Structure formats: C-alpha cells, structure tokens
Amino acid sequence: MAVLHEQNGESSLHVNNFKRQVLIKSFDDEGNLTETIHKQPMDDAMDTTNDIWSVPASAVCGRLWIKVMEARNLLMTGLTARPYCIIEFDKNECVTREAIAINGNPVSPQAAALLGSFIPSAVPEPVDNVQPGLCPVWLHEASFDVTNTASDITISIWERHVNGEEAFLGMMKIRPPRVGDKRHDNWFRLLQRQVKENISGDIRVQIKYQQIEEKPLTAADFDLLKVLGKGSFGKVLQVRKKDTGRIYAMKVLVKKDIVERQEVQHTLSERNVLIQASHPFLVGLKHSFQTPEKLYLILDYKNGGELFFYLQRETAFSEQRAKFYVCELILAIQHLHKYNIVYRDLKPENILLDCHGHIALTDFGLCKENMTYDETTHTFCGTSEYLAPEVLTGQGYGKAVDWWSLGILFYEMTTGLPPFYSENINLMYKKILHNELVFPPEFPSYAQSFCRGVCICSNICIKLDYTNLISYFESL
C-alpha cells in the first residue's frame, strides 16, 4: 500500500529539444507513398504552468480509418493455422479477427458470409523454393483518433496454433496520410523485428484520413465497459469511445475530495508528467475534460493488464524474462529522470503490459517534479516493500530511490518475494535499514551484482548514463 506525507512546491520543467533523423515511409501532401528523412524532436516539452482545472489535453484533429485486407506468401505452418493482426497507432491497440479465408477458401460458413463477394487478389507462390506461401484474408476495419500527426501505423501478423502457441509472421510500419477523404490501397513488404527472423510476404492495407471539427469531449462520448480500480479520490474505468470504438482507461477524480485532502498539487504533478514525459514505456494521456464536480483523464489502455497479476500467478519469472522487464524499466525511469522527475512508487501493480508484452509505467500521483541531481526531498511516500533506506531515515533523498526500488523489484521477480519482506511493517523497515541482501543459492551471480549495484550503491547509478547502466546489466 502506498503511503504519503507531502511537502511540495510549484513545478516547472525545462528540457533541451534534441533532434534525430529517421528514414520512414509516409504519404506526401498529394497522397503519394514516399520515403523521406524526418527530423523529429526526441521529446516534446510542453508548458506545464497552466491550471489543470482549465486546460484540456490534446484535441482530436482527425480520424484514421484502416482496413486490413489480405496478405500473400506468408511462411505459415499450414492451412490449420489461425493468423491474425495487431494494429497499433499512437499507443492504442486493436486485435483483428482471425483470417476468414486462406488461399481463397473460407474457414467457416460464418467466414464465408463475411467474405461476401470479395475476390482475393493474392495468389499462393513458392517461397524460397521450399514451400508454397499462404494467403490469408481478414477484411477487418478499425478507426483511431488522431491527436498526434507524428504517430506511425504499425501492423504485425501473428499465427495462432491449436495448442495455444503463437508465432510472429512479419510487420509493416508507415506514417499515415494527411490528405483528407482519400482512400489509399497499397501492398507493403513485411519486415523483421530482429535480423535473424525468417520473414516472407506482403500485406495489403487500405488507409483513409479524415479531418474532423474539433469539439470538447464529455463523458457522454464514451461507453462504460467495467471498473478497473478504485482509489481515495475516484476510480479508473475501462471505456469505449463511441465514434471510433477505441478502448481507453478513464480516470475520474472528484474535485471536492482532492481539495479537502490537500492533494491538488499531486493531481497537478500527475497531469504534468502525463503530458510532458511521453515515452513508449509510459502510459500516455490522450484527452482530459471536466465538469464542475469531476475531472476526467483519458489514458492509454494496455490489454495485458498488471505485471502484478502475472507475478502472483507464476510466483517468479525466469531470469531472461525478468531481465527483459528491467531493461525496459531502466529506459522508462531514465526518461523521467531526464525531465527531473522522481517516480517514487515502482511496484508490480504500477507496471502494465501491452499486447506484445512490453511494459508501460502508470500512476504518476506520487511523482516529484523539479528534482535536479543535487536536490533532495524529505517526503515519506511509496510502497513499504520498495522504500529505500534514505526515505525511512528522513535525511533527504533524490533520484537514486527509483534505482533502489528497481533492484528490489528485480529480486522479487526472480525469487517471488522482496528481499526484506515481512507482514510486520515495522520489522520490514528495520530489515531495510539494517539487514544485508541475502540471496538464495540458485540466484545467479550476475543478478546478485545488479541488485547490489542498484540497491547498496544506488546513488552511483544516477551518475551513470542509462545506456551504460543497461550495458552493465547485459554484460553481467
């Protein structure tokens, strides 16, 4: 359970706007498919001085319609495989239906009805002179809200087997068109995720962008699906946006409760972080609006749920899986630290997984802004099992507390329990302050080195560039 005793001031963030060059396929202003070099800001710094009660988040400026038609020459295991696609745009995910036809043959009577009069244009051809490529048909439509015109469309194809196992068949990535009301129908060569993957084939996709008149959102624009969680100031709901059908997480906060409990600054900080620290491994804010009584934050919804659920179900993860999560968490934490934000509440419940298994940090209510390298704060906050010693002693702490929590979390992911865990909280605090890290006999030496490196010497970590920290971790 997170605890908090706060002392905060006003916040303001200043970030250098570094740029990079990216070669990417996109549509030009005439609607033609091109390859260009884009200079993109590494991070978008936005003004955070405005009052949360009066300033909306990014407005919807357009709607993107995507139809996944068919694919050709895929390296599938056979006609019994069930291929499907995952469509992603601006961190919103949509899973298509399984293929309704393969090589022109409907997979069921229901699929035949969906297929209608459509005649597949793909013809099976030999792939690498080894086996014939397979040609599935989906005819699956999806719509997305456009608030960030710099976002890419990513479509990946997966093969689902009868035994539940899945295999990656390829992906495509493209910058969507900006020409309104023009339907683009193109074949795209499937790409690898990694160099050694054996990928073959193409995918046919129809794309149309429609500019829409900006208008304020209200709660009436969403259908409530279920309650995801409840807190002291409100609740989090899973909702579906009525016009596009996209799924979001809606955080509803009661203003009166926030003011009465003197949590206005925390609410401001949470919204500042959501707007400013955009990153693939951080949950993002899509929209916000208000009524006289309530504040609504519309957030990315992650299909995979909490990491906590998987850790409870499996007790502990393999070293490779835990290492994967830690590397992504290092990137997320470093990104927050670059903006002088200390996260302060790293735990499995605050780590979500997307449909590909990648992490996304959520719940930024305990973040501390404006924490430069040499600044400290004395706020007693966080979750008991993951608190660093300097938080307990009250002598002041900085960014290093996030690295401590990461070491504790890695220990828990590989063993099943945090190293100093006790049902008696006072005893647990004493262990954190006075006990040494003790590892099970089977705990690998590289993992011991990492835990000691970020827990015992956590202050050293903030002096390291995050890439060096990852390199150090991967070399152990």
GIQUIZI-V341121 format. One record per pair of residues at least 24 apart in sequence whose ideal C-beta (glycine too) atoms are under 10 Angstrom apart, sorted by the first residue. I is the first residue (numbers start at 1). GAP is how many residues later the second one is. Records with the same first field share a line. If there is no record, write none. Layout:
I: GAP + GAP
This chain:
1: 348 + 382 + 383 + 384 + 424
2: 229 + 342 + 343 + 345 + 347 + 348 + 361 + 363 + 364 + 379 + 380 + 381 + 382 + 384
3: 342 + 363 + 377 + 378 + 379 + 380 + 381 + 384 + 388 + 422
4: 259 + 262 + 340 + 341 + 361 + 362 + 375 + 376 + 377 + 378
5: 373 + 374 + 375 + 376 + 389
6: 256 + 257 + 259 + 260 + 360 + 362 + 371 + 372 + 373 + 374 + 375
7: 258 + 370 + 371 + 372 + 373
8: 254 + 256 + 257 + 258 + 260 + 261 + 360 + 361 + 362 + 369 + 371
9: 256 + 360 + 361 + 368
10: 38 + 39 + 255 + 258 + 359 + 360
11: 37 + 38 + 254 + 257 + 258 + 261 + 262 + 265 + 329 + 330 + 356 + 357 + 358 + 359
12: 35 + 36 + 37 + 260 + 328 + 357 + 358
13: 32 + 33 + 34 + 35 + 36 + 259 + 260 + 263 + 264 + 326 + 327 + 328 + 356 + 357
14: 31 + 325 + 326 + 356
15: 26 + 27 + 28 + 29 + 30 + 31 + 261 + 262 + 323 + 324 + 325
16: 25 + 26 + 27 + 29 + 322
17: 24 + 25 + 26 + 27 + 28
18: 24 + 25
22: 130 + 153
24: 128 + 149 + 150 + 151
25: 127 + 147 + 148 + 149 + 150 + 161 + 163 + 164
26: 126 + 148 + 149 + 150 + 151 + 152
27: 147 + 148 + 149 + 150 + 151 + 152 + 155 + 157 + 159 + 180 + 182
28: 147 + 149 + 150 + 151
29: 148 + 149 + 150
30: 147 + 149 + 152
31: 146 + 147 + 148 + 149 + 151 + 152 + 153 + 178
32: 145 + 147 + 152
33: 141 + 142 + 144 + 151 + 153 + 155
34: 141
36: 139
38: 112 + 137
40: 110
41: 109
42: 293 + 296
43: 233 + 234 + 235 + 236 + 292 + 295 + 296
44: 104 + 106 + 231 + 232 + 233 + 234
45: 230 + 231 + 232 + 233 + 294
46: 226 + 229 + 230 + 232
47: 225 + 228 + 229
48: 220 + 221 + 223 + 224 + 225 + 227 + 228 + 321
49: 223
50: 218 + 221 + 222
51: 213 + 217
52: 201 + 203 + 206 + 212 + 215 + 216 + 217 + 218 + 219 + 220 + 223 + 236 + 238 + 243 + 245
53: 202 + 211 + 214 + 215 + 237 + 239 + 242
54: 236
55: 216 + 220 + 233 + 235
56: 158 + 160 + 161 + 231 + 232 + 233 + 234
57: 90 + 160 + 214 + 217 + 218 + 227 + 228 + 229 + 230 + 231 + 232 + 239 + 240 + 241 + 242
58: 32 + 87 + 88 + 89 + 90 + 217 + 226 + 227 + 228 + 229 + 230
59: 86 + 88 + 153 + 155 + 156 + 157 + 158 + 228
60: 84 + 85 + 86 + 87 + 152 + 153 + 154 + 155 + 157 + 161 + 181 + 183 + 184 + 226 + 227
61: 84 + 85 + 86 + 87 + 88 + 150 + 151 + 152 + 153
62: 82 + 83 + 84 + 85 + 87 + 114 + 116 + 118 + 147 + 148 + 149 + 150 + 152
63: 80 + 81 + 82 + 83 + 117 + 145 + 146 + 147 + 148 + 149 + 180 + 181
64: 25 + 26 + 78 + 79 + 80 + 81 + 82 + 85 + 87 + 89 + 112 + 113 + 143 + 144 + 145 + 146 + 180
65: 76 + 77 + 78 + 79 + 111 + 116 + 118 + 141 + 142 + 143 + 144 + 145 + 179
66: 28 + 30 + 74 + 75 + 76 + 77 + 78 + 87 + 89 + 110 + 139 + 140 + 141 + 142 + 143
67: 29 + 71 + 72 + 73 + 74 + 75 + 76 + 116 + 118 + 137 + 138 + 139 + 140 + 141
68: 26 + 28 + 29 + 68 + 69 + 70 + 71 + 72 + 73 + 74 + 87 + 89 + 135 + 136 + 137 + 138
69: 49 + 51 + 52 + 53 + 68 + 69 + 70 + 71 + 72 + 116 + 117 + 118 + 134 + 135 + 136 + 137
70: 29 + 30 + 31 + 32 + 34 + 48 + 50 + 51 + 52 + 65 + 66 + 67 + 68 + 69 + 117 + 132 + 133 + 134 + 135
71: 28 + 31 + 49 + 51 + 62 + 63 + 64 + 65 + 66 + 67 + 84 + 86 + 98 + 99 + 101 + 116 + 117 + 119 + 130 + 131 + 132 + 133 + 134
72: 31 + 48 + 49 + 50 + 51 + 52 + 53 + 61 + 62 + 63 + 64 + 115 + 118 + 128 + 129 + 130 + 131 + 132
73: 49 + 50 + 51 + 52 + 53 + 54 + 55 + 59 + 60 + 61 + 62 + 117 + 127 + 128 + 129
74: 25 + 28 + 48 + 50 + 53 + 59 + 60 + 61 + 62 + 83 + 85 + 95 + 96 + 116 + 125 + 126 + 127 + 128 + 129
75: 52 + 53 + 55 + 56 + 58 + 59 + 84 + 92 + 94 + 95 + 115 + 123 + 124 + 125 + 126
76: 26 + 55 + 57 + 58 + 59 + 60 + 81 + 83 + 85 + 91 + 93 + 124 + 125
77: 54 + 57 + 82 + 84 + 88 + 90
78: 24 + 53 + 56 + 81 + 83
79: 24 + 26 + 28 + 55
80: 27 + 81 + 82
81: 53 + 55 + 77 + 78 + 79 + 80 + 81 + 85 + 86 + 88
82: 25 + 54 + 76 + 77 + 78 + 79 + 80 + 84
83: 51 + 53 + 54 + 55 + 74 + 75 + 76 + 77 + 83 + 84 + 86
84: 52 + 54 + 56 + 72 + 73 + 74 + 75 + 76 + 82 + 85
85: 51 + 53 + 55 + 57 + 70 + 71 + 72 + 73 + 84 + 86 + 87 + 118 + 120
86: 68 + 69 + 70 + 71 + 72 + 85 + 217 + 268 + 269 + 270
87: 53 + 54 + 55 + 57 + 66 + 67 + 68 + 69 + 118
88: 56 + 63 + 64 + 65 + 66 + 67 + 68 + 83 + 85 + 266 + 267 + 268
89: 53 + 54 + 55 + 56 + 57 + 59 + 62 + 63 + 64 + 65 + 66 + 87 + 157
90: 54 + 55 + 56 + 57 + 58 + 59 + 60 + 61 + 62 + 63 + 86 + 156 + 194 + 196 + 210
91: 57 + 60 + 187 + 188 + 189 + 191 + 192 + 193 + 195 + 208 + 209 + 210 + 211 + 263 + 269
92: 50 + 52 + 53 + 59 + 149 + 152 + 154 + 155 + 156 + 192 + 194 + 208 + 209
93: 49 + 61 + 153 + 154 + 207 + 208 + 209 + 210 + 211 + 261 + 262 + 263
94: 46 + 47 + 48 + 49 + 50 + 61 + 150 + 151 + 152 + 153 + 209 + 261
95: 45 + 47 + 63 + 208 + 260
96: 42 + 43 + 44 + 45 + 46 + 59 + 61 + 62
97: 41 + 42 + 43
98: 38 + 40 + 42 + 60 + 61 + 62
99: 35 + 36 + 37 + 38 + 39 + 40 + 41 + 58 + 60 + 61
100: 36 + 37 + 38 + 39 + 40
101: 34 + 35 + 36 + 37 + 38
102: 32 + 33 + 34 + 35
103: 29 + 30 + 31 + 32 + 33 + 34
104: 31 + 33
105: 32
106: 31
107: 29 + 30
111: 26 + 28
114: 24 + 25 + 26
115: 24
120: 84
121: 66 + 83
122: 65 + 79 + 80 + 81 + 82
125: 75 + 76
127: 71 + 73 + 74
128: 70 + 72
130: 70
131: 69
133: 67 + 68 + 69
134: 25 + 35 + 67
135: 66 + 67 + 69
136: 33 + 65 + 67
137: 67
138: 65 + 66
139: 67
141: 65 + 104
142: 102 + 103 + 104
143: 65 + 67 + 98 + 100 + 101 + 102 + 103
144: 32 + 97 + 100 + 101 + 102
145: 67 + 72 + 96 + 98 + 99 + 101 + 103 + 141 + 142 + 153
146: 30 + 32 + 63 + 64 + 65 + 66 + 98
147: 137 + 138 + 139 + 140
148: 130 + 136 + 138
149: 26 + 27 + 29 + 60
150: 25
151: 24 + 25
152: 24
153: 24 + 35 + 52 + 54
154: 37 + 202
155: 33 + 35 + 48 + 50
156: 34 + 35 + 37 + 47 + 199 + 200
157: 33 + 42 + 44 + 46
158: 197 + 198
168: 24 + 25 + 26 + 29 + 31 + 188
169: 28 + 29 + 30 + 31 + 32 + 34
170: 27 + 28 + 29 + 30 + 31 + 32 + 33
171: 26 + 28 + 32
172: 30 + 31 + 33
174: 31 + 33
176: 31 + 32 + 33
177: 30 + 31 + 32
178: 31 + 33
179: 29 + 30 + 32
180: 28 + 29 + 30 + 31 + 32
181: 27 + 28 + 29 + 30
182: 25 + 26 + 27 + 28
183: 24 + 25 + 26
184: 24 + 25
193: 163
212: 31
216: 71 + 73 + 74
217: 24 + 69 + 70 + 71 + 72 + 79 + 81
218: 71 + 72 + 73 + 78
219: 31 + 33 + 70 + 72 + 75 + 77
221: 66 + 68 + 77
222: 24 + 25 + 26 + 28 + 65 + 74 + 76
223: 24
224: 26
225: 25 + 76
228: 73 + 77 + 78
229: 77 + 120 + 134
231: 26 + 132 + 134
232: 25 + 26 + 29 + 31 + 133
233: 24 + 25 + 26 + 27 + 28 + 30 + 33 + 34 + 62 + 132
234: 24 + 60 + 61 + 62 + 63
236: 61 + 63 + 65 + 126 + 127
237: 59
238: 63
239: 57 + 59 + 62
240: 61
241: 45 + 46 + 57
246: 40 + 55
247: 53 + 54 + 55 + 56
248: 38 + 39 + 49 + 50 + 51 + 52 + 53
249: 34 + 37 + 48 + 49 + 50 + 51 + 52 + 53 + 103 + 113
250: 36 + 37 + 46 + 47 + 48 + 49 + 51
251: 34 + 37 + 44 + 45 + 46 + 47 + 48 + 111 + 112 + 114
252: 39 + 42 + 43 + 44 + 45
253: 37 + 40 + 41 + 42 + 43 + 44 + 112
254: 39 + 40 + 41
255: 35 + 36 + 37 + 38 + 39 + 40
256: 36 + 37 + 38
257: 37
258: 37
263: 102
265: 104
266: 98 + 99 + 100 + 101 + 102 + 115
267: 28 + 30 + 98
268: 101
269: 72 + 95 + 96 + 97 + 98 + 99 + 100 + 101
270: 27 + 93 + 94 + 95 + 96 + 97
271: 24 + 26 + 93
272: 67 + 69 + 92 + 95 + 97
273: 63 + 66 + 68 + 70 + 88 + 91 + 92 + 94 + 95 + 96
274: 25 + 26 + 88 + 90 + 93
276: 60 + 63 + 65 + 93
277: 55 + 58 + 59 + 60 + 61 + 62 + 64 + 66 + 84 + 87 + 90
278: 57
279: 52 + 53 + 55 + 56 + 57 + 59 + 60 + 81 + 82
280: 48 + 51 + 52 + 55 + 74 + 78 + 79 + 80
281: 46 + 47 + 48 + 49 + 50 + 51 + 52 + 54 + 70 + 71 + 73 + 77 + 78 + 79 + 80
282: 49 + 50 + 51 + 53 + 54 + 61 + 77 + 78 + 79 + 80 + 82
283: 67 + 69 + 77 + 78 + 79 + 80 + 81
284: 76 + 78
285: 79
299: 61 + 63 + 64
300: 52 + 54 + 60 + 62
301: 51 + 53
302: 49 + 50 + 51 + 52 + 53 + 56 + 57 + 58 + 60
303: 49 + 50 + 51 + 52 + 53
304: 47 + 48 + 49 + 50 + 51 + 52 + 53 + 54 + 55 + 56
305: 47 + 48
306: 41 + 42 + 43 + 44 + 45 + 46 + 47 + 56
307: 40 + 41 + 42 + 43 + 44 + 45 + 46 + 52 + 53 + 102 + 106
308: 39 + 40 + 41 + 42 + 43 + 44
309: 39 + 40 + 44
310: 38 + 41 + 43 + 47 + 103
311: 37 + 38 + 40 + 98 + 101 + 102 + 105
312: 36 + 104
314: 99 + 102
315: 100 + 101 + 102
316: 96 + 97 + 98 + 99 + 100 + 101
317: 93 + 95 + 96 + 97 + 98 + 99
318: 95 + 96
319: 91 + 94 + 95 + 124 + 125 + 127 + 128
321: 36 + 92 + 93
322: 87 + 88 + 89 + 90 + 91 + 92 + 93 + 125
323: 87 + 90 + 91 + 123 + 124 + 127 + 150 + 151 + 153
324: 33 + 34 + 35
325: 26 + 28 + 32 + 33 + 34 + 81 + 84 + 85 + 88
326: 33 + 80 + 81 + 83 + 84 + 87 + 88 + 121 + 124 + 128 + 144 + 147
327: 32 + 142 + 143 + 146 + 147
328: 29 + 30 + 31 + 32 + 33 + 142
329: 30 + 32 + 73 + 76 + 77 + 80 + 81
330: 72 + 73 + 76 + 124 + 131 + 136 + 137 + 139 + 140 + 143
331: 28 + 135 + 136 + 138 + 139
332: 27 + 28 + 29 + 70 + 74 + 134
333: 28 + 66 + 69 + 70 + 72 + 73 + 128 + 133 + 136
334: 65 + 68 + 69 + 127 + 128 + 130 + 131 + 132 + 133 + 135 + 136
335: 26 + 131
336: 25 + 28 + 31 + 33 + 35 + 63 + 66
337: 34 + 36 + 61 + 62 + 63 + 65 + 66 + 124 + 125 + 129
338: 128
339: 28 + 30 + 31 + 32
340: 28 + 29 + 30 + 31 + 32 + 33 + 35 + 59
341: 26 + 27 + 28 + 29 + 30 + 58 + 61
342: 24 + 25 + 26 + 27 + 28 + 29 + 33 + 34 + 35 + 37 + 55 + 56 + 57 + 58 + 59 + 60
343: 24 + 25 + 39 + 56 + 58 + 59 + 62 + 63
344: 24 + 27 + 33 + 35 + 37 + 38 + 39 + 42 + 43 + 44 + 47 + 53 + 55 + 57 + 58 + 61
345: 36 + 37 + 38 + 41 + 42 + 57 + 60
346: 36 + 37 + 40 + 55 + 56 + 57 + 58 + 59 + 60 + 62 + 63
347: 35 + 36 + 37 + 38 + 39 + 58 + 61 + 62 + 65 + 71
348: 35 + 38 + 61 + 64 + 65
349: 34
350: 33
351: 58
368: 29 + 30 + 31 + 33
371: 26 + 27 + 28
372: 26 + 27
373: 25 + 26 + 89 + 90
374: 24
375: 24
376: 24
377: 24
383: 25 + 35
384: 34 + 36 + 37 + 38 + 41 + 42 + 44 + 45 + 48
385: 24 + 27 + 32 + 33 + 34 + 35 + 36 + 37 + 40 + 43 + 47
386: 26 + 32 + 34 + 46
387: 33 + 41 + 42 + 45 + 46
388: 44 + 67 + 70 + 71
389: 40 + 43 + 44 + 45 + 66 + 67 + 69
390: 43 + 68 + 69
391: 38 + 41
392: 36 + 37 + 38 + 40 + 41
393: 40
397: 61 + 62
398: 60 + 61 + 64
399: 59 + 60 + 62 + 63
400: 54 + 55 + 57 + 58 + 59 + 60 + 61 + 62 + 63
401: 57 + 58 + 61
402: 52 + 56 + 59 + 60
403: 50 + 51 + 52 + 54 + 55 + 56 + 57 + 58 + 59 + 61 + 66
404: 28 + 47 + 50 + 51 + 52 + 53 + 54 + 55 + 57
405: 49 + 50 + 53
406: 44 + 45 + 48 + 49 + 52 + 55 + 63
407: 30 + 40 + 43 + 44 + 45 + 46 + 47 + 48 + 49 + 50 + 51 + 54
408: 24 + 29 + 43 + 46 + 47
409: 42 + 45
410: 37 + 40 + 41 + 44 + 45 + 63
411: 26 + 28 + 29 + 32 + 36 + 37 + 39 + 40 + 44
413: 34
414: 25 + 26 + 28 + 29 + 30 + 33 + 37
415: 24 + 25 + 27 + 28 + 32
416: 24
419: 32 + 36
444: 32
445: 31
446: 27 + 28 + 29 + 30
447: 26 + 29
448: 28
449: 24 + 26 + 27
450: 26
